[in-house]
Amino acid sequence: MARVARVKSRSGIYHVMLRGANQQEIFHDEEDCLTFLRILETYKIKSELNIFAWCLMGNHTHLLVKEGNEPLSTTMKRIGVSFVSYYNWKYQTNGHLFQDRFRSENVEDVRYLLTVVSYIHQNPVKAGMVSRVDEWRWSSCPGYYGENQFAKKLVDYHYILKFFSEDLAIAKAQFIDFNERYLNVQCLDEPENYKRRLSDEEARLMIMDVLGGIEIAQVKSLPKLQRNEVFQEVKKIKGLSKRQAARILGVSASLIFKV
């Protein structure tokens, strides 16, 4: 079936989500996160992209951006290709890392713009990974709160803050209040529920213990017999669902279920 062309945003602003193929993990450690942010900052400059919010999760990332001097699809392709090149080099693997096509939704008015900012920052809280939005290191939230940020020049904070007040101190206080309100929305119709018996971080550590010296990213490229032996051991981890294991290992759930 032919792909449906994206409807162009009148405002030029989009909520974008990049997801790992088969929901696989794409950020395994701090270096992976920092590398993605450096790549993002590089293409922000090259394409004159505006970035209003971001959040890196284990197997996907959310971005709130305004299209720059080239089509957004072109910019996202450049970002994806650069990160995949790094990832394959680091983990000595190959094949698809991201789903073929990034997901996006148009953001056409200020009300929804601010809603998406808050939604992106609340992702880790809803996933049960932290209890407060500013506790998650890998999002733009700490930067909005005036805390130390990895990529200080990555986000155009003032564009969002000006909607709260022209006075920066007042704007930050009002933004924090807005950003921490309970938000019962599903932007991009994201249905996934991350609250499992084991958190992703706990599951990842236990899987790494089972793997010994094998990197998580390399499991899907192992010979079939060896890979199945790994799956059998992983399935013995208490509190780990088979679908969660499949997502972390970057394989289809059916492979885990069949073993």
N, C-alpha and C positions, 0 to 999 in steps of 0.2 A: 504494500500500500504506500502511495506517495505521501511524503511528509507534508503537513499543512504549514504554509508559510506563517511566520510570526507576524502578528499585528503590530505595526509600528506604534510606539508610545508617543503621544502628542507632547508630553513633557520631556521625553528623552530619558526618563528615569525607569529603572527596572529592578525588581527583586530577582536575583539570580541564585540558582542552586546547582552546584557541581556535585555529583554523587559517584562513588566508586562503582565499577561494574559488578553486578551481582551483589551490590551493597557491601563490597569488600572494604577493609580498612585502607585508607590512603595516607593517614598520618600516624606513624608508629612511634615517633619520639620527637623531642624538642627540635632536633635538627631539621626534620621534615617540615614542621610548622614554620620555623624561621625561614627555611628556603622558599616555601610557598609565598610567604609575606614579602620576601625580597623580590621574587619574580613579579608579584602583584604590583609592588611599588615601581619596578622598572617599566612595566607596561602602562601604569597610570601616567607616568611622565611621557612616554613615547606616544601614547594615543590621546593624551590630554583628557583622560578619564577622571570623573569626579567619583569619589567613594565616600559614602555617608555612614555605612555600618558594615561590619564583617564579623563572622564567627566561624571558627574551625572546630568541627566535631571529628569523631574518629573516622567516619566513613563518608562524610560530606562537608561541604562548606556553604554558608550563606553569604551573599554579598548584596548590598544596596548601592547601585551605581547609576551615574548619568553618562550616557554615551558620549564619546569624545570625537576625535577627528576621523574616525573610521567606523564602519558598522560594528555593533557590539559583538556579533557573532565572530568577526575577524579577531577582535581583541581577545575574546574568550578562548578562541582556538590557539592563539599565540601563547597565552598563559598555560593552557592545558598541555600543549606540546613541550614547552620548556620544563614543566614539572615532571612530566612522564619521562623525559630524557634523563633528568636527575635521578628519578626514582629507579629506573631500570639500571642505571649505572651503579647506584649505591647497593641495590639488593640483587644485582646480577640476575635479573629476570627479564621477561619480555611479555608481549601481549597487551591487551586492553587494560587500562587502569581505570579510566572514567567511562561512564555510560556514553554512548555515541553522541548524544545531544544534550547540552545543558538545558535545564528547565528555567523558565522565566515567567514573570507576570508584570504587566504594565502598572506603573504607579502614577496615577493621573492627578491626584489632588493632595493637598497638605495633610488632611486628616489621615488618609491612608499611608502617606509617607511616614508620619510619626508612628503610626501603628506598626508598620513593618520594622522600624528601628527597634521598638520595644520587643516585638516578636523575636527578632534575631537575637537580641541580648538575653531573652528568657529561655532560649533553647536548652542551654545546659541545666537550668533549674528544673525545667519540665522533664528532662532526661534523668533527673535524680543524681546528677554528677556533682552539683554544688547546692548549697542552700540559699545563696544570694547571688544576684546577677554579677556583682563586681568581684566575686571570688573566682570566676573563671578567667584564667590568664589569657586564653586564646580568643578574645573578642575585642571589639572596639569600646566596650563598656568602661573599662578602667580609664581609658583615655578621656572619655566624656566626664568622668568623675575627677579628673585632674591628677590621676595617679600615673606612675611610670608606665610607659607604653613601649612595646618593642619597636614598632615602626611609627615614630611620632609624626612623620609627614604624610602618612598614608591616608588619613581621614580628614575630610573637610568638615571639621566640627562646627565651625561658625555658621555654616549654611543651615544646620538643624537648630542650633541654639537660638538663632535670631527669631525663630517662630515663637519662642517663649518670652523673650525680653531683649531689648537693645542693651540693657545692663548685663554684663557677662556674669556677675556674681548671682544676680537674681535668676538669670536664664539657667545657670547650672543647677541651682536649688530646685527650680520648677521642673527642669528636665528629670532630675533624680526622682522626684515625687511621681512624675508621669511614668518613668521607665520601670518603676518597681510595683506599679499597680498590677493586680491579677489581670491577665489578658486571656480571655476565653475565645480565641480565634485560631483558625488554621490557615495561615497564609500558604499559598502554593498547594493547598489541599494536601498537606503533608500528614499522612495517616499513621506514621510509624510510632509505636510505643516502646520507648527504651527502658521502661521500668521493669527489670527482670530480677530474678532471685539473686543473680550476681550482677554487679555493675560491669560495664564494658572494661573498665580499667582493671578490676579484679579478675575478670575472665581472661583478659589479655595476659596478665602476669602468670596465671595458672597454666595457660596454654604454652607460654614461653618456657615454663619449667618442664613441661612434658616434652617439648621439642629439643631441649638440650642446646646444642650449638646451631641449630637450624633457624634461620630467620623466618618470621611469620610470612613475609612476602614471597618466600621461596617454596612454600609448601605446595602450591598449586602446580608447580613445575616439576615436582618429584616424579620418579617412575611410579606407575600405577600401584604396584605392589607395596612399595615403601609408603606412598601417600595413604593407601588404605589402612596400613598399620598405624600411621599417625592418627587418622580419623578414629580408629577403634580406641586408642588411648585417650584422645580428647573427649570422646563420648562418655568416658568414665568419670569425668570431673563433675562433682556434685554441685547442683545449683546452676549448671550451664545448660541452656536450651540448645537443641540441635540447630535451630535457625540462627541463634546468636553465634554459635561456633562457625557456621557457614559464612556468616557475614564478616566475622573477624579474619577468617582464613582466606576470604576472597573466592569462594567456590559456591556452586549452586547448592541449595539445601538438599536437593534430591541425592547428591553424591554422599552427603553425610547420612541421610536416612537409609540408603541402600546398603551401606557397609555393616 
